[in-house]
Amino acid sequence: MMSKKMEMNRYWFSVFIATFFEVIWVLGLKYSSSIQEWIATVLCIGITFILITFANKRLPIGTTYTVFTDINN
């Protein structure tokens, strides 16, 4: 069984990874020109949504959203 600190770190790590995928899909929206690039963009949107939803199971939504958006700026 994981300690509480390790469990919280796992959720924060998912916020960080979701931020990475968000940057990818934003670039995909701008530069996609083939069906494969659009599929990759949609997959990145889905992964971002899943990871942020996962993080919000244990982390406060307001704090998660603030960190998520501030990392992207």
Buried (B, 14 or more C-beta within 10 A) or exposed (E): EEEEEEEEEEBBEBBEBBBBBBEBBBEBEEEBEEEEEEEBBEBBBEBBEEBBEBBBEBBEEEEBBEBBEEBEE
